[in-house]
């Protein structure tokens, strides 16, 4: 393939990644999207409020976090929350999202997305067109208090762990 054709192919791949979450996962994340992952992304596209249930180790977390990165690429004014069983798990998901946004491949697909005023592990912002006190991403545990703030997208991921399933008190507090 000539250099000119390689460049055209790469530009086409980036354009497809901007249009399709599946192509984004392949281009930016380097993942080969299995049929279950394509169904997860199609479900996210088809519904405003959706639940994705699948057995452990089927890629739900990765697909959810990658989808937030793709959505932020389309709208840098989004306010996203990541809620997990504990603060530390949620912060890990936010760190994963931040690392995606820092990738050169992400910047090639969404060049307008740049670091904002805060860039921590559990909460961070990208540069925006609006002024808002809310970060682009804020992570917290399901029983933590998030004071104030609004959210356009919320990713609930692994909100109940194995120990909590056995605890009736925990179930009552999260009901």
C-alpha positions in Angstrom: 0.0 0.0 0.0 1.4 3.4 -0.9 2.0 6.0 1.8 -0.9 8.1 0.4 -3.3 5.2 0.6 -2.1 4.4 4.2 -2.9 8.0 5.2 -6.3 7.8 3.6 -7.0 4.5 5.3 -6.0 6.0 8.7 -8.1 9.1 8.2 -11.1 6.9 7.3 -10.5 4.7 10.3 -10.5 7.8 12.6 -13.7 9.1 10.9 -15.4 5.7 11.5 -14.3 5.8 15.2 -16.0 9.2 15.5 -19.2 7.8 14.1 -19.3 4.4 15.7 -18.6 3.3 19.3 -17.6 -0.1 18.0 -15.1 1.4 15.6 -13.9 3.6 18.4 -13.2 0.6 20.6 -11.3 -1.0 17.8 -9.4 2.1 16.8 -8.6 3.7 20.2 -8.8 0.8 22.5 -7.3 -1.8 20.2 -10.1 -4.2 20.9 -11.7 -6.6 18.5 -15.4 -6.1 19.2 -17.1 -9.5 19.8 -20.8 -9.9 19.1 -21.7 -9.3 22.8 -19.7 -6.1 22.8 -21.5 -4.9 19.7 -24.8 -5.7 21.3 -23.8 -3.8 24.4 -22.9 -0.7 22.4 -26.1 -1.0 20.3 -28.1 -1.1 23.5 -26.4 2.0 24.8 -27.2 3.7 21.5 -30.8 2.6 21.5 -31.9 3.5 25.0 -31.5 6.5 27.2 -31.7 4.4 30.4 -30.4 0.9 30.0 -29.2 -1.9 32.0 -26.5 -4.2 30.8 -26.3 -7.6 32.5 -23.8 -10.3 31.6 -21.7 -12.8 33.4 -18.3 -11.8 34.9 -15.4 -11.2 32.5 -17.6 -10.3 29.5 -16.3 -6.8 29.1 -19.1 -4.7 30.6 -16.8 -2.4 32.5 -14.5 -1.8 29.5 -17.4 -1.2 27.2 -19.1 1.2 29.6 -15.9 3.2 30.3 -15.0 3.3 26.6 -18.5 4.5 25.8 -18.2 7.4 28.3 -14.9 8.4 26.5 -16.7 8.3 23.1 -19.6 10.4 24.4 -17.2 13.0 25.9 -15.5 13.1 22.5 -18.9 14.1 21.0 -19.9 16.6 23.8 -17.1 18.0 26.0 -19.8 19.8 28.1 -21.1 16.5 29.5 -21.1 15.9 33.3 -20.6 12.2 34.0 -20.7 10.2 37.2 -19.2 6.8 37.7 -20.7 4.9 40.7 -19.4 1.6 42.0 -19.5 -0.4 45.2 -16.7 1.6 46.7 -14.9 4.9 46.2 -11.7 3.1 45.3 -13.3 1.0 42.6 -15.1 4.0 41.1 -11.8 6.0 41.1 -10.2 3.1 39.2 -12.9 3.3 36.5 -12.4 7.1 36.3 -8.6 6.6 36.1 -9.2 4.2 33.2 -11.4 6.8 31.5 -8.8 9.5 32.0 -6.1 7.2 30.6 -8.2 6.6 27.5 -8.6 10.4 27.0 -4.8 10.8 27.3 -4.0 8.3 24.6 -2.6 9.6 21.3 -5.2 7.5 19.5 -8.0 9.2 21.3 -6.6 12.7 20.5 -6.3 11.6 16.8 -10.1 10.8 16.8 -11.2 13.7 19.0 -8.5 16.4 18.7 -10.7 19.1 20.4 -10.7 17.2 23.7 -8.0 18.6 26.0 -7.3 18.6 29.7 -9.4 21.0 31.7 -9.0 22.8 35.0 -8.9 19.7 37.2 -7.2 16.4 36.3 -7.3 14.1 39.3 -7.8 10.4 39.5 -11.4 10.4 40.8 -12.6 13.6 39.2 -11.4 15.5 36.2 -12.5 18.0 33.6 -11.8 18.5 29.9 -11.8 22.0 28.4 -15.4 23.1 27.8 -17.5 25.6 26.0 -19.5 26.4 29.2 -18.7 27.4 32.7 -19.9 25.0 35.3 -18.7 24.0 38.8 -19.2 20.3 37.9 -16.3 18.2 36.6 -16.6 16.2 33.4 -16.2 13.0 35.4 -16.7 12.4 39.1 -16.4 9.0 40.7 -17.8 7.7 44.0 -18.9 4.7 45.9 -22.6 3.9 45.9 -22.9 4.8 49.6 -20.8 7.9 49.4 -22.4 11.3 49.3 -22.0 13.3 46.2 -22.8 16.8 47.4 -24.5 18.9 44.7 -23.6 18.5 41.1 -25.6 17.4 38.1 -25.1 14.5 35.7 -25.9 14.0 32.1 -24.6 10.4 32.1 -24.2 8.0 34.9 -22.3 4.7 34.7 -23.3 2.3 37.5 -20.8 -0.5 37.5 -20.3 -3.3 40.0 -22.4 -1.4 42.6 -22.9 -4.5 44.8 -20.0 -6.8 45.6 -20.0 -10.4 47.0 -19.9 -9.4 50.6 -22.7 -6.9 50.2 -24.9 -9.6 48.7 -24.8 -11.5 51.9 -25.5 -8.5 54.1 -29.1 -7.6 54.6 -28.2 -4.3 56.3 -26.2 -3.2 53.2 -29.0 -4.2 50.9 -31.4 -2.1 53.0 -29.1 0.9 52.8 -28.8 0.8 49.0 -32.5 0.0 48.2 
